Amino acid sequence: MAKTTKPMTKAEMIDALSAATGYTKVAVEETYAAILALVAKETKKGAFTLPGLGKFSVVQRKARMGRNPATGEAMKIAAKKAVKFTVSKLIKDKVLGK
């Protein structure tokens, strides 16, 4: 079985970016918060692309039938909007080694 690693926490990411760039942790955290706010604001309009990273978009999910995991009873899941993230080709190639 493959060994799994724990995902990086926000604090660990801030530390790593601070060390890599030489900026203070406070400056990196403020930049991170500004990027998150920009992504949320622009994605709300329909879609937002972070060049080299990927694209956030709002999609409409159709109503469907599902099962209650506790009881096994069939239930209808209502239609709803959801945020979708599509990874860029650059990241896919780096991660998958192409």
C-alpha positions in Angstrom: 0.0 0.0 0.0 1.3 3.5 -0.9 2.3 5.8 1.9 0.1 8.9 2.1 1.3 12.2 3.4 -0.7 14.8 5.2 -1.8 17.8 3.1 0.1 21.1 3.8 -1.7 23.3 6.2 -2.2 27.0 5.6 0.5 27.9 8.2 3.0 25.5 6.6 2.2 27.0 3.1 2.7 30.6 4.5 6.0 29.5 6.0 7.2 27.9 2.8 6.3 30.9 0.6 7.9 33.3 3.1 11.1 31.3 3.0 11.1 30.9 -0.8 10.4 34.6 -1.5 12.1 36.4 1.4 8.9 38.3 2.2 7.6 38.4 5.8 4.9 35.9 6.9 2.5 38.8 7.4 3.0 40.0 3.8 2.6 36.5 2.4 -0.6 36.0 4.4 -2.1 39.3 3.3 -1.3 38.4 -0.3 -2.9 35.0 0.1 -6.0 36.5 1.6 -6.2 39.0 -1.3 -5.9 36.2 -3.8 -8.7 34.2 -2.1 -11.0 37.3 -2.1 -10.2 37.9 -5.8 -10.9 34.3 -6.7 -14.3 34.3 -4.8 -15.4 37.7 -6.3 -14.5 36.8 -9.9 -15.8 33.2 -9.7 -19.1 34.5 -8.4 -19.4 36.2 -11.8 -19.1 32.8 -13.6 -15.4 31.8 -14.0 -11.9 32.8 -13.0 -8.6 31.5 -14.3 -5.4 31.5 -12.3 -2.8 31.3 -15.2 -0.6 28.3 -14.8 -2.7 26.8 -11.9 -6.3 26.2 -13.2 -9.8 27.5 -13.6 -12.6 28.0 -11.1 -16.1 28.0 -12.5 -19.7 27.8 -11.3 -21.7 24.9 -12.7 -25.3 23.9 -12.4 -25.8 20.4 -10.9 -29.0 18.6 -12.0 -31.4 17.1 -9.5 -30.8 13.4 -9.0 -31.7 10.4 -6.9 -29.4 9.4 -4.1 -29.4 7.2 -1.0 -29.3 8.2 2.7 -26.1 6.5 3.9 -27.5 5.9 7.4 -30.7 4.2 6.4 -30.2 3.2 2.7 -33.5 4.9 1.9 -33.7 6.5 -1.6 -34.0 10.3 -1.6 -34.1 13.1 -4.1 -31.1 15.5 -4.2 -32.2 18.9 -5.4 -30.5 20.8 -8.2 -27.9 23.3 -7.1 -25.0 25.4 -8.1 -21.4 24.3 -7.3 -17.9 25.5 -7.7 -15.7 23.4 -10.0 -11.9 23.6 -10.3 -10.1 22.4 -13.4 -6.4 21.9 -13.1 -4.1 23.4 -15.8 -2.2 21.3 -18.3 1.0 22.7 -16.9 0.3 21.4 -13.3 -1.0 18.0 -14.7 2.2 17.5 -16.7 4.4 18.4 -13.7 2.5 16.2 -11.3 2.1 13.2 -13.7 5.6 13.6 -15.1 4.8 14.1 -18.8 
